[in-house]
């Protein structure tokens, strides 16, 4: 979600801002009497920049390098897994295989998925839910604070429309002060007895707010000092800085350190403003200026929240005491200390406004291999470095990968040692344009020696070779699939329970590592209602696969279970081609294995049982015959749709698409078509796409204009096809432009009792 991503960024900025606040306070205290009042104030602007900059350059000088990063067994950059992703939505995927044409369901149907993450934590879905709640609380707090400020300023703005000062004596003094401060802008004086302290309010059209009760008690000289102070705020643009502080403080309202920092910044603002006035007064006037501030102490009103105005006494008593002390000791700083102040602020900016140097940045340096060898010789730790061809077709932003896990090193080297001589050199020439060449594997031994192996492989034809000392060898293709997956599964866990190893070994599966551990609540029932997200279908299908090996988790419906996802080395069985990569899924309740099956990750949520049998092999039924037992035929929407004619289903679908009625869109689809949403463009760290991930159909409006049945296409029995014309208005033009466009809709009866539903939609027959 956008809100969660934004709040995550704010949290990160707030943490770095808190650290920078400590640095600024330390610098200010160490150089308390050396820096001028202006520089004490200006240094705080580094904090404003830090709290509002979403991106910053990395630097080895950054203070944040002192804070440890999360260690990883594999250090690698985010990987854009283009060739392994399914680039279509569920309906698109089905239609492509059905028609062989380029299409989209509605013109531009998109399925949202989470970005690949470099580190997967246990129970992350539970964490994400809690974080979502916290993000919503943050948004509510921000809105409330903004509303408060809006109401406060609106009230003040209304009050200031009246009470404009017309006293000629006061205006004479004020105009004299404007002349002295070289202020040409018209700044009206407004009487407001609610403002006990004189304050400058407004940005484009500022006003000086002052209590008539107080102004009449002051001498002409005191009035002049007050006016000079407020005009100094105007000259220095402090009213603009004050509003910037306020907006940043609202963004970080949850952080007390930010509140304290801006409280101190406002104090420094007043001191700097005093210094600005004193620099334009004669030395004999300094004492009287200070006495004017003291005389106003008893008239200080309760300040508005976060100081929406700048004023002569917008400080607490300790702040005023500091101001009086500065006035008493005021002297202009030498140019040497001004230069020093610039150097100090630049230095603080370098360490505080740059980000920590990431492991990936370090790993990606040109001298990576050299520094890696130095580290190896000093630590004596054996490891494997994978230096991948960054110019390859699918190696987008890939950095070298460092592997120190003993099991992973053993597995990789074992696959290499089992390689056979490359008997057919023509295989190399048969590699497609998608082949990944110019890759290098370096094995560092404990004593500091190293072994270099070059390799290349082609994911299209599943061929590859390794080259060492002029010899070309051909390992089993599982070696190359293993290497490719290291870009995606960046936090593998090779600590695998014995009962899991025994279970998969029994059926001749090799467990390489655990990808992730999740906590899931199984549904109360496996009967799927029309318009529901297909989670029940997922569990019903995979329980059939699980029952094949004697495990049945049906009795645990409604309970929280732990799910482990494992990478398996062996490919999926032949009937799953072109799907090859297998994930082993294990369900546990109270540490007891209650279910296990194989899936293909983002390629397909439904694969096979551990003994490599399909649903048809197990149940003796094709999908349509099997799903019949898991449809809730008593559901009202199911009953309604089951009675509709094919053209009525089409009308309901596009009507739902037009009003973004997701439930009805899903209800009009066959269950098999709908189940494609589970894995389409899925993050392979997770079990399936949840309905919370959201499906964006990229549609503002879709007006159905015409429906026409197409015959003579040799469709299978019980399948109907229609050509429809739809007037589309897309949120974003991706593959189609707005306007009237044809779509070809295929309908079938998944079961006789459920009636007609949409099996696929495309741009060609």
C-alpha positions in Angstrom: 0.0 0.0 0.0 1.1 3.6 -0.7 0.4 4.6 2.9 2.5 1.9 4.4 5.4 2.6 2.0 5.2 6.3 2.8 5.0 5.7 6.6 7.9 3.3 6.4 9.9 6.1 4.7 8.9 8.6 7.3 10.0 6.2 10.1 13.4 5.8 8.5 13.8 9.5 8.1 12.6 10.1 11.6 15.1 7.7 13.0 18.0 9.3 11.1 16.7 12.8 12.1 16.8 11.7 15.7 20.4 10.7 15.4 21.3 13.9 13.6 19.6 15.9 16.4 22.0 14.4 18.8 24.9 15.4 16.6 23.7 18.9 16.3 23.1 19.4 20.0 26.6 18.0 20.7 28.3 20.4 18.2 26.3 23.3 19.6 27.4 22.6 23.1 31.0 22.0 22.2 31.1 25.3 20.3 28.6 27.2 22.5 30.5 30.5 22.8 32.3 30.2 19.5 29.4 30.1 17.0 27.3 33.2 16.5 23.6 33.2 17.2 22.9 32.9 13.5 25.0 29.8 13.0 23.4 28.2 16.1 20.1 28.7 14.2 21.3 27.8 10.7 22.7 24.4 11.7 19.1 23.2 12.5 18.2 23.5 8.8 20.3 20.4 8.3 17.7 18.5 10.4 14.8 19.8 8.2 16.6 18.6 5.1 17.3 15.2 6.7 13.7 14.8 7.7 12.3 15.6 4.3 14.8 14.0 1.8 13.5 10.6 0.7 16.7 9.8 -1.2 20.3 10.6 -0.2 23.7 9.6 -1.6 25.6 6.8 0.2 28.9 7.7 1.8 31.6 6.0 3.8 31.7 9.2 5.9 28.0 8.9 6.9 27.4 8.7 10.7 24.9 6.0 10.0 27.7 3.6 9.1 28.3 3.3 12.8 25.0 1.5 13.1 25.0 -2.2 12.2 23.1 -3.6 9.2 21.2 -6.8 9.3 23.6 -9.6 8.4 22.8 -11.7 5.4 24.2 -15.0 4.2 23.8 -13.9 0.7 24.5 -10.3 -0.3 22.8 -9.4 -3.5 20.8 -6.6 -5.1 17.1 -6.6 -5.8 16.5 -8.7 -8.9 14.0 -8.0 -11.6 13.0 -11.6 -12.3 11.7 -11.0 -15.8 12.1 -14.4 -17.4 10.7 -16.1 -14.3 7.7 -13.9 -13.8 4.3 -14.5 -15.4 3.7 -11.2 -17.2 0.0 -11.6 -17.5 -3.0 -11.5 -15.2 -4.9 -14.7 -14.6 -7.4 -14.2 -17.4 -4.6 -13.0 -19.7 -2.6 -16.1 -19.0 -5.4 -18.5 -19.8 -6.4 -16.6 -22.9 -2.8 -16.5 -24.3 -2.6 -20.3 -24.1 -6.1 -20.6 -25.6 -5.8 -18.2 -28.5 -2.1 -17.5 -29.0 -2.8 -13.8 -29.5 -1.8 -10.7 -27.6 -4.5 -9.6 -25.3 -5.7 -8.2 -22.0 -8.9 -8.8 -20.2 -10.2 -5.3 -20.4 -7.6 -3.7 -22.4 -5.1 -3.1 -19.6 -5.8 -5.6 -16.8 -3.0 -5.5 -14.2 -2.4 -7.6 -11.1 -0.6 -5.9 -8.3 2.2 -7.8 -6.4 4.6 -6.9 -3.7 8.1 -6.0 -4.8 10.9 -8.5 -4.2 12.4 -8.1 -0.8 15.9 -8.8 0.2 15.1 -10.1 3.6 12.2 -12.2 4.7 11.2 -12.4 8.3 9.1 -15.1 10.0 5.5 -14.2 10.5 5.8 -11.3 8.1 2.1 -11.3 7.1 1.1 -10.8 10.8 3.7 -8.0 11.0 2.4 -6.4 7.8 -1.1 -6.4 9.2 0.0 -4.7 12.4 2.1 -2.2 10.4 -0.9 -1.4 8.3 -2.9 -0.5 11.4 -0.1 1.6 12.7 0.1 3.4 9.3 -3.6 4.1 9.5 -3.2 5.6 13.0 -0.3 7.7 11.7 -2.5 9.0 8.9 -5.3 9.8 11.3 -2.9 11.7 13.6 -1.5 13.7 10.7 -4.9 14.6 9.4 -6.0 15.7 12.9 -3.0 17.9 13.4 -3.4 19.5 9.9 -7.1 20.1 10.7 -6.1 21.7 14.0 -3.6 24.0 12.3 -6.2 24.9 9.6 -8.9 25.8 12.2 -6.4 27.7 14.3 -5.1 29.8 11.4 -8.6 30.3 9.9 -9.8 31.6 13.2 -6.8 33.9 13.5 -7.3 35.1 9.9 -10.9 36.0 10.6 -10.0 37.8 13.7 -7.3 39.9 12.0 -9.7 41.3 9.4 -10.7 43.8 12.0 -8.9 45.9 14.5 -6.4 47.5 12.1 -4.4 50.1 14.0 -4.9 53.7 12.8 -3.1 55.4 15.7 -0.9 57.9 14.0 1.7 57.9 16.8 2.1 54.1 16.7 2.2 54.2 12.9 4.9 56.9 12.9 7.1 54.8 15.1 6.5 51.7 13.1 7.2 53.4 9.8 10.5 54.7 11.2 11.4 51.2 12.2 10.6 50.0 8.6 12.9 52.6 7.2 15.7 51.6 9.6 15.3 47.9 8.6 14.8 48.8 4.9 11.4 47.1 4.7 9.3 48.4 1.9 6.4 45.9 2.1 3.1 47.1 3.6 2.7 45.3 7.0 -0.4 46.4 8.8 -0.6 46.4 12.6 -3.6 44.6 13.9 -4.9 44.8 17.5 -5.7 41.4 18.9 -6.0 41.2 22.7 -5.9 37.4 22.5 -2.2 37.8 21.5 -0.5 39.0 24.6 2.9 38.8 22.9 3.6 40.8 19.7 3.7 38.4 16.8 4.2 38.3 13.0 1.4 36.3 11.3 1.1 35.3 7.7 3.4 34.6 4.7 2.3 36.4 1.6 0.6 39.2 3.4 2.1 39.3 6.9 0.5 41.3 9.7 1.9 42.4 13.0 -0.5 41.2 15.8 -0.3 43.1 19.1 -2.5 43.6 22.1 -3.8 47.2 22.4 -3.8 46.7 26.2 0.0 46.1 26.2 1.1 48.5 23.5 -0.5 51.4 25.4 1.6 50.6 28.5 4.9 50.7 26.6 7.1 53.7 26.1 7.9 54.9 22.6 11.4 53.4 22.8 10.0 50.0 23.9 7.5 50.1 21.0 10.4 50.8 18.7 12.4 47.8 19.9 9.3 45.5 19.6 8.7 46.7 16.0 12.4 46.2 15.1 12.3 42.7 16.4 9.2 41.7 14.4 10.6 43.4 11.3 13.8 41.5 11.8 11.7 38.3 11.7 10.3 39.5 8.4 13.7 40.4 6.9 15.1 37.1 7.9 12.1 35.1 6.4 11.6 33.5 9.8 7.9 33.3 9.2 8.5 31.0 6.2 11.0 28.9 8.2 8.5 28.6 11.0 5.9 27.2 8.7 8.3 24.8 7.1 9.2 23.6 10.7 5.6 23.2 11.5 4.8 21.1 8.4 7.8 18.8 9.0 6.8 18.5 12.6 3.3 17.4 11.6 4.8 14.7 9.3 6.9 13.5 12.3 4.3 14.1 15.0 4.9 10.8 16.6 8.6 11.5 17.3 9.2 13.4 20.6 12.8 14.0 19.6 11.6 16.0 16.6 9.4 18.0 18.8 12.3 18.8 21.2 14.6 19.7 18.2 12.1 22.2 16.7 11.4 23.6 20.2 15.2 24.3 20.5 15.3 25.6 16.9 12.6 28.2 17.6 14.5 29.3 20.7 17.6 29.7 18.5 15.5 31.6 16.0 14.6 34.2 18.6 18.2 34.6 19.8 19.3 35.0 16.2 16.6 37.6 15.6 17.8 39.5 18.7 21.3 39.4 17.4 20.1 40.8 14.1 18.4 43.7 15.8 21.4 44.4 18.2 23.7 44.6 15.2 21.7 47.6 14.0 21.5 49.3 17.3 24.0 51.4 19.2 25.8 49.6 22.0 24.2 51.9 24.6 20.7 50.7 23.4 21.5 47.0 24.0 20.6 47.1 27.7 17.3 48.9 27.1 16.4 46.3 24.4 16.9 43.5 26.9 14.8 45.4 29.5 12.0 45.6 27.0 12.0 41.8 26.7 11.9 41.5 30.5 9.0 43.9 30.8 7.0 41.7 28.4 7.6 38.5 30.3 4.5 38.9 32.5 2.4 39.5 29.4 3.3 36.3 27.7 0.2 34.5 26.6 -0.1 30.7 26.4 1.6 30.1 23.0 -0.3 28.5 20.1 0.6 24.9 19.4 3.9 24.6 17.5 4.1 28.4 17.3 2.2 29.3 14.2 3.5 32.9 14.6 6.9 34.4 15.2 7.0 36.8 18.1 9.3 38.7 20.4 8.5 36.6 23.4 7.5 33.3 21.8 9.9 31.5 24.2 9.5 30.1 27.7 11.2 31.7 30.6 14.4 29.7 30.3 14.6 30.7 26.6 14.1 34.4 27.6 16.9 34.1 30.2 19.2 32.8 27.5 18.3 35.7 25.2 19.0 38.2 27.9 22.4 36.6 28.5 23.2 36.8 24.8 22.1 40.5 24.7 24.3 41.3 27.7 27.4 39.6 26.2 26.6 40.5 22.5 29.5 41.0 20.2 30.0 40.4 16.5 31.8 37.2 15.7 35.1 37.4 13.8 35.2 36.4 10.2 37.4 33.5 11.2 34.7 31.9 13.3 32.2 32.5 10.5 34.4 30.5 8.1 34.8 27.9 10.8 31.0 27.7 11.2 30.6 27.1 7.5 33.1 24.3 7.6 31.4 22.8 10.7 28.0 22.8 9.1 29.3 21.3 5.9 31.0 18.6 7.9 27.8 17.9 9.9 25.9 17.8 6.6 28.3 15.3 5.1 28.0 12.9 8.0 24.3 13.5 8.6 22.8 14.0 5.2 24.3 10.9 3.5 23.2 7.4 3.9 24.9 4.3 5.2 27.0 2.5 2.6 25.2 -0.7 1.9 26.7 -4.1 1.6 25.6 -4.3 -2.0 27.4 -1.0 -2.8 30.6 -2.4 -1.2 30.1 -5.7 -3.1 29.7 -3.9 -6.4 33.0 -2.1 -6.3 35.4 -2.7 -9.2 37.9 -4.2 -6.8 35.4 -6.6 -5.3 37.4 -9.6 -6.1 40.6 -8.1 -4.7 39.0 -7.0 -1.4 37.2 -10.3 -1.2 40.5 -12.2 -1.3 41.9 -9.9 1.4 38.9 -10.6 3.7 39.3 -14.3 3.1 42.9 -14.4 3.9 42.3 -12.4 7.1 39.3 -14.5 8.3 40.2 -17.8 6.9 36.5 -18.4 6.1 35.8 -20.5 2.9 33.3 -19.0 0.6 31.9 -18.7 -2.9 31.7 -15.5 -4.8 29.4 -15.3 -7.8 30.2 -12.5 -10.2 27.4 -12.3 -12.7 27.3 -10.7 -16.1 25.6 -7.3 -15.4 25.2 -6.8 -19.2 23.2 -9.9 -19.6 19.6 -9.7 -20.8 18.1 -10.5 -17.5 20.8 -9.5 -15.0 19.3 -6.1 -14.2 21.2 -4.4 -11.4 22.6 -7.7 -10.2 25.7 -7.4 -7.9 28.1 -10.1 -6.9 26.8 -12.7 -4.5 28.8 -13.9 -1.5 28.0 -17.3 0.0 29.5 -18.4 3.3 26.9 -21.0 4.4 28.7 -24.4 4.6 25.7 -26.4 3.3 25.2 -24.1 0.3 28.9 -24.2 -0.5 28.8 -28.0 -0.3 25.7 -28.3 -2.5 27.1 -26.0 -5.2 30.5 -27.7 -5.3 28.9 -31.1 -5.4 26.8 -30.2 -8.4 30.0 -29.0 -10.1 32.0 -32.1 -9.3 29.2 -34.3 -10.7 29.5 -32.5 -14.1 30.3 -34.5 -17.2 32.5 -33.5 -20.2 30.6 -31.5 -22.7 30.1 -34.1 -25.4 28.2 -31.9 -27.9 29.9 -28.6 -28.5 27.0 -27.6 -30.9 24.9 -27.0 -27.8 26.8 -23.8 -27.2 26.0 -22.5 -30.7 22.3 -23.4 -30.1 22.0 -21.0 -27.2 19.3 -18.4 -27.7 19.6 -14.7 -27.3 18.4 -15.0 -23.7 21.5 -17.0 -22.7 23.4 -15.8 -19.7 27.0 -15.7 -20.5 30.3 -14.3 -19.0 29.5 -15.4 -15.4 32.2 -16.4 -12.9 32.2 -18.5 -9.8 35.2 -18.2 -7.4 35.7 -20.7 -4.7 38.0 -19.4 -1.9 39.6 -22.1 0.3 40.5 -21.8 3.9 44.2 -21.4 3.3 43.6 -18.5 0.9 43.8 -20.3 -2.5 41.0 -19.9 -5.0 39.4 -21.7 -7.9 37.8 -19.9 -10.8 35.0 -21.3 -12.9 33.3 -19.6 -15.8 29.7 -20.6 -16.7 26.9 -19.8 -19.1 23.4 -21.1 -19.5 20.2 -20.7 -21.5 16.8 -20.7 -19.6 14.9 -21.1 -22.8 16.3 -24.5 -23.9 17.7 -25.5 -20.5 21.3 -26.0 -21.6 24.5 -24.7 -20.0 28.1 -25.4 -19.4 31.0 -24.6 -17.1 34.6 -23.9 -18.1 37.7 -24.4 -16.0 41.3 -24.6 -17.1 40.2 -24.7 -20.7 37.9 -27.7 -20.1 34.2 -27.4 -20.7 31.9 -29.5 -18.6 28.1 -30.0 -18.4 26.5 -30.1 -15.0 22.9 -31.1 -14.4 20.7 -28.1 -15.3 19.6 -28.0 -11.6 22.9 -26.3 -10.9 22.0 -23.3 -13.1 18.5 -23.1 -11.6 20.1 -23.1 -8.2 22.3 -20.2 -9.2 19.5 -18.2 -10.7 17.3 -18.5 -7.6 20.1 -17.0 -5.4 19.1 -13.6 -6.9 15.6 -14.0 -5.6 15.9 -16.0 -2.4 18.4 -13.7 -0.7 17.9 -15.0 2.9 18.0 -18.8 2.7 17.9 -20.8 5.9 19.7 -24.2 5.6 18.8 -25.2 9.2 16.1 -27.7 8.3 14.3 -30.0 10.7 15.0 -33.7 10.5 11.3 -34.6 10.1 11.1 -32.3 7.0 14.2 -33.7 5.4 13.0 -37.3 6.0 9.6 -36.5 4.5 11.0 -35.0 1.2 13.8 -37.6 1.0 11.1 -40.3 1.1 9.8 -39.1 -2.2 13.2 -38.3 -3.7 13.1 -34.5 -3.3 16.3 -32.6 -2.3 15.6 -29.7 0.1 18.1 -27.0 -0.5 16.9 -24.4 2.0 13.9 -22.9 3.6 12.6 -19.8 1.8 10.2 -18.4 4.4 8.1 -19.3 7.4 4.6 -17.9 7.6 1.6 -18.1 9.9 -1.8 -18.7 8.2 -5.3 -19.1 9.5 -7.1 -21.8 7.5 -10.6 -21.0 6.4 -13.5 -22.3 8.4 -15.0 -24.1 5.4 -13.8 -25.2 2.0 -17.1 -24.4 0.2 -16.5 -21.4 -2.1 -19.1 -18.8 -2.5 -19.6 -16.7 -5.7 -17.4 -13.6 -5.7 -15.1 -14.8 -2.9 -11.3 -14.6 -3.4 -10.2 -18.2 -4.2 -8.4 -19.0 -0.9 -10.8 -21.8 -0.1 -10.1 -23.3 -3.5 -6.4 -23.1 -2.9 -6.6 -25.1 0.4 -9.2 -27.6 -1.0 -7.0 -28.4 -4.0 -3.7 -28.7 -2.1 -5.4 -30.8 0.6 -6.2 -33.3 -2.1 -2.5 -33.4 -3.0 -1.6 -33.7 0.7 -4.0 -36.6 1.3 -2.2 -38.5 -1.4 0.7 -39.0 1.0 -1.5 -39.7 4.1 -1.8 -36.2 5.4 -5.1 -34.4 5.8 -5.4 -30.9 7.3 -9.2 -30.7 6.9 -9.7 -31.3 10.7 -7.6 -28.1 11.3 -9.9 -25.8 9.4 -10.3 -22.5 11.2 -7.0 -22.9 13.1 -3.8 -21.0 12.9 -1.0 -23.1 11.3 2.7 -22.6 10.6 3.7 -22.9 7.0 7.3 -23.5 5.8 8.2 -22.9 2.1 11.3 -24.8 0.8 13.3 -24.6 -2.3 13.6 -28.1 -4.0 16.4 -29.0 -6.3 14.6 -31.4 -8.6 12.4 -30.0 -11.3 8.6 -30.4 -11.4 7.4 -33.6 -13.2 7.1 -33.6 -17.0 3.3 -32.9 -17.1 4.0 -29.5 -15.5 6.2 -28.3 -18.4 7.2 -25.5 -19.1 6.9 -25.0 -15.3 10.1 -26.3 -13.7 10.9 -24.8 -10.4 9.4 -26.7 -7.5 8.6 -25.3 -4.0 7.9 -27.7 -1.1 5.1 -26.5 1.2 4.8 -28.0 4.7 1.9 -27.2 7.1 2.5 -27.7 10.9 0.3 -27.5 13.9 2.0 -27.6 17.3 5.2 -28.6 15.5 3.4 -31.6 13.9 3.4 -31.9 10.1 -0.3 -32.0 9.1 0.1 -31.4 5.3 2.6 -31.2 2.5 2.5 -30.7 -1.2 4.4 -29.2 -4.2 3.6 -25.9 -6.0 5.3 -23.8 -8.7 5.3 -20.5 -6.9 4.3 -17.6 -9.1 3.9 -19.9 -12.0 1.1 -22.0 -10.6 -0.5 -22.4 -7.1 -1.5 -26.0 -8.1 1.2 -28.5 -9.0 1.4 -32.0 -7.7 1.7 -34.2 -4.6 5.1 -35.2 -3.1 4.9 -38.5 -5.1 4.6 -36.4 -8.3 0.9 -37.2 -9.0 -1.6 -34.7 -10.4 -5.1 -33.9 -9.2 -6.5 -36.1 -12.0 -4.2 -39.0 -11.0 -5.3 -38.7 -7.4 -9.1 -38.1 -7.7 -9.7 -39.5 -11.2 -11.4 -36.1 -12.1 -10.5 -33.2 -14.3 -10.9 -29.7 -12.7 -14.5 -29.3 -13.7 -15.5 -32.6 -12.1 -13.5 -31.9 -9.0 -14.5 -28.3 -8.3 -18.2 -29.3 -8.2 -17.7 -30.6 -4.6 -16.4 -27.3 -3.4 -18.9 -24.8 -4.7 -21.5 -23.4 -2.3 -24.6 -23.9 -4.3 -26.8 -22.4 -1.6 -25.2 -19.0 -1.8 -27.7 -16.4 -3.1 -25.3 -14.9 -5.6 -24.4 -18.3 -6.9 -28.1 -19.1 -7.4 -28.7 -15.8 -9.2 -25.9 -16.2 -11.6 -26.6 -19.9 -12.3 -29.9 -19.0 -13.8 -28.5 -16.3 -16.2 -28.1 -16.7 -19.9 -24.5 -16.3 -21.3 -25.2 -12.8 -22.6 -26.6 -11.8 -19.2 -23.3 -12.9 -17.5 -21.4 -10.8 -20.0 -23.5 -7.8 -19.2 -23.1 -8.3 -15.4 -19.3 -8.6 -15.8 -18.9 -5.3 -17.7 -21.4 -3.6 -15.5 -19.3 -4.7 -12.5 -16.1 -3.6 -14.3 -17.6 -0.2 -14.9 -18.4 0.4 -11.3 -15.4 -1.4 -9.9 -17.5 -4.1 -8.2 -14.7 -6.6 -7.5 -17.0 -9.2 -6.0 -19.3 -9.3 -9.0 -16.3 -9.3 -11.4 -15.0 -12.4 -9.6 -18.4 -14.0 -9.4 -18.8 -13.9 -13.2 -15.5 -15.8 -13.7 -15.0 -19.6 -13.7 -13.3 -20.8 -10.5 -10.3 -22.0 -12.5 -10.0 -18.6 -14.2 -10.3 -16.8 -10.8 -7.7 -19.1 -9.2 -5.1 -17.6 -11.5 -5.1 -14.5 -9.3 -3.5 -16.6 -6.5 -0.1 -16.9 -8.3 0.0 -14.2 -11.0 3.1 -12.0 -10.6 3.4 -13.3 -7.0 6.3 -12.7 -4.7 7.9 -16.1 -4.4 8.7 -15.5 -0.8 5.0 -16.0 0.0 2.4 -18.7 -0.3 0.0 -16.9 -2.6 -1.3 -13.4 -3.4 -3.8 -12.4 -0.8 -7.0 -10.5 -1.7 -5.6 -7.5 0.3 -2.9 -7.2 -2.4 -5.6 -5.9 -4.6 -6.3 -6.4 -8.2 -6.2 -3.2 -10.3 -8.2 -3.6 -13.5 -7.0 -0.2 -14.7 -10.5 0.9 -15.6 -12.2 4.2 -15.0 -15.3 3.1 -17.0 -16.3 0.3 -19.4 -19.6 0.8 -21.3 -20.8 -2.3 -23.1 -22.2 -1.4 -26.5 -22.8 -4.6 -28.4 -22.7 -8.4 -27.9 -22.5 -10.8 -30.9 -22.1 -14.6 -30.7 -19.3 -16.1 -32.9 -19.9 -19.6 -34.3 -17.8 -22.0 -36.3 -14.5 -21.6 -34.3 -14.3 -25.3 -33.4 -14.5 -24.6 -29.7 -14.8 -27.6 -27.5 -18.3 -28.7 -26.7 -20.1 -26.6 -24.1 -18.0 -23.5 -24.9 -19.4 -20.3 -26.3 -17.6 -17.3 -27.7 -18.8 -13.8 -28.2 -17.4 -10.6 -29.7 -18.3 -7.5 -27.7 -17.7 -3.8 -28.3 -16.8 -1.8 -25.2 -16.1 1.9 -24.7 -13.1 1.9 -22.4 -11.7 4.7 -20.3 -8.5 3.5 -18.7 -6.7 4.9 -15.7 -3.5 4.6 -17.6 -2.8 3.7 -21.2 -0.6 0.6 -21.3 -1.5 -1.7 -24.2 -4.7 0.0 -25.4 -6.0 3.5 -25.8 -9.3 4.9 -24.6 -12.3 4.4 -26.9 -14.4 1.7 -28.4 -12.6 -1.6 -28.7 -13.6 -5.2 -29.5 -13.2 -8.0 -26.9 -13.7 -11.7 -27.4 -15.3 -13.4 -24.4 -15.2 -17.2 -23.9 -17.8 -18.7 -21.6 -18.3 -22.2 -20.4 -20.2 -24.1 -17.7 -17.6 -25.2 -15.2 -20.3 -27.3 -13.7 -23.8 -27.7 -14.9 -25.3 -26.5 -11.7 -23.2 -23.3 -11.6 -24.2 -22.2 -15.0 -22.3 -20.1 -17.5 -19.2 -18.1 -16.4 -16.4 -16.3 -18.2 -13.4 -18.4 -18.8 -11.3 -15.9 -20.6 -11.4 -12.5 -22.4 -9.0 -11.3 -25.1 -8.4 -9.1 -28.1 -8.6 -11.8 -30.7 -10.8 -14.8 -31.4 
